[in-house]
Amino acid sequence: MAGTDTNTTAIEWAMTELIRNKGAMNKLREELNAELSSPLERKLPLDECVVSRLPYLNAIVKETLRLHPPGPLMLPHRASETCKVMNFTVPKGAKILVNVWAIKRDPTVWEDDPTSFKPERFIGSKVDFRGHDFEFLPFGAGRRMCPGVPLATRQISLILAAIVRNFDWCLPDGKDPAELDMNEKFGFTLQKELPLLLVPNRCSL
């Protein structure tokens, strides 16, 4: 249940950002067109091998998870002993929640306009979600890191590529994407307050 909830939330946020950023949407389409160049490849369903060769798609997934982490707070840890962190005393036995949402928008870490959707920041970057880069922890870190990382990253990438590849999308009634509601609804997963509603126009490939 946790895996399906977080994955669908991530895909919804990714499509929201792509609708608002036509340049990124077009760039992803160009990458898909270039990779699936032959008529035979275009008829076949996408698979993991194809998705692994799409750096811009993977950058979009990372940027979505940076701006909109499905789990905004890491599972609580417990201090094994009293210690000091940045002049704060953390008593032994205290429960500790890590605000990954705030870390991923910290301007001292993400200097290039941290609140904007820019997949290009991950092109050529070694920052990954394996739990070693503490500025980017969509799946946590250490022994309590989410065990579903391989499934989630493949599933999100495959579904996102498939729906962008096969349809052109727009908001209903000709609404301006710039006016799309971006408010978040806090909970176990960080969902959109108003669910995204899109209209598929036509097959794009």
N, C-alpha and C positions, 0 to 999 in steps of 0.2 A: 504493500500500500504506500509506504513512504517513497519508494522508488518511482512509482507511477505518478504520484502527486508532484514530486520535484521535477521530473522530466517534462511533464505537460506544462508546468509553470515556466520552465526555462524556454520551451519552444514558443509559448505565447509571448514572452518578453522579447525573444529574438525577432519574431515576426512584427511585433510592435515597433521595435527599433528600425527594422528594415523598411517598413512602410513610411516611417518618418524620415528615413535617410535614403532617398532614391539612388544616390550615387553608390552606396554600398550594395543595394539590391542589384543595380545594373552590373556592378563589378562581379558579383557572385554569379549572375547569369552568364557573363562573358567567360568566367572560369569554367563553368559547367559546359558551355558550348565548345570551348577549346579542348576540354578533356574528353568529351563525348562527340568527337568529330565525325566518325563514320556512321552511316545509316544504321548499321547493325547494332552499334553501341547505343544508339538512341532508342532502339526498340527494347533493349534489355533493361531489366530493373537495376537500380543502383545497388552496389554491394560495398562491403567494407574496403575492398582493395581500391575501388575508385575514390571513395571518400578520403582515404588516407593520402591521396595524391592532390588534394585540394587545399592548399595552404590558406587561401582567403576564407574559405568556409570554416576551417578550424580556428582562424583568428576571430571570426564572427562569434563562434561558440564561446571562446574564451572571454571576449569583450562583453558578451551578454552575461556570463557568469560573474564577471567583475562588477558590472553596474547593478545587476539584479541577482544576487546570490539567492537561490531558493531557500537555503537555510541561513538566515541573517545572523544567527547566534550559534556558535559552536556548542556542542553538547557540554554540559557543565563538568568541569574538572574540580578536584578537591586538593587544596594545598596540603602537602604532606608534612610541612613544617612552617613555622612563622618566618616570613621573609619580607624584604622591602623591595618594592617595584616603583621606581620613579617617585621616591619620597612618600609612597603610600605603604603602610604596614598591612600586610596580608596575614591574618592570624591562622594558625594551624587548624585544619579542618574546614576552612572557609570554602564555599562553593564559588567557582570562578567561571564566568561566562565571557567568551571572547567575541567582541563585536566585529565580525568580519565585514559587515556592511560598511562600517565607518573606515576600517583599514583600507578597503578598496577604493575609497573616495578621498583618501588623505592626500592633500596637495604637496606635502613634503615627500611623499613616495611616488605619486603619479603626477608629475609636474606638468605634463602636457594636457591641460584642461581636463581634470579628472572626472568631471560630471558629464562630459560629452561622450557620445558613442563614436569611438574611433578604432575600428578593428586593426587599422594599420599599425597601431602601437605594438601589436604582437607579431608582426611580420619580421622575421629575423631575430626575434627575441627568444632567449632561452628560458624565460619565465614559464613555468608549467604548473599544473594542478596536482602534482604528485606529493605535495606536502612538504617540499624542501624550500619553497619560496614563500616566506611568511607574509609577504605583501599580497599574496594571491592564494587564498585558502577556501575555494568553494566547496571542497569535500573534506575539510579538516586536515589534521596532520597527526603523525605519531601512531601509536597503537590503536587509537580510537578513530582513525581515519575511515571514511565511508568505504565499505567493502565493494560497493557497486560502481566504483569509478569506471572500470572498463566497459561495463554494460551501458552506463549513463552516457558516456562520451560518444560511443558508437551510435546509440539509439537517437540521441538528439541530433547528431550530424546527419544521419541517414534520413530521418523524417524531415528535417529542415531542407535538405537538398532536394528531396522528392517533391515537396509541395511548391518550392520555388521553381524547380525544373518544369513542372507540368502545368502550372497555372500562372496567369497574371492576376495580381490581387489589388483590390482597392477598397476604400471605405464605402459603406452604403450611402446613397443619396448625394454622392459627390462631395462628401465632407472633406475639409482641408486637413491633411495629415498633421500639419503643424499645431492644430487645435486638439489633437488626440489627448485624452486624459491619461496622465502618467502617474497618478496617485497610487500609492501602495497600500495594501491591506495587510497589516502585521499579524502574523500567526506563526504556527510551526513552520509553514512555508510562506515566503514573501510573494503573495499573489497581487495581480492588478485589482484595484478596488472596483473598477468597472471592467468586466470581461471584454476582451477584444472581439469585435465582430467585423469580419471581412467578407468580401464578395469575390469569388473566382470568376474572372472574365472569359478567359480562353486558354487553350493549350498553348504554351509558349514555345515548345520545341517540336 
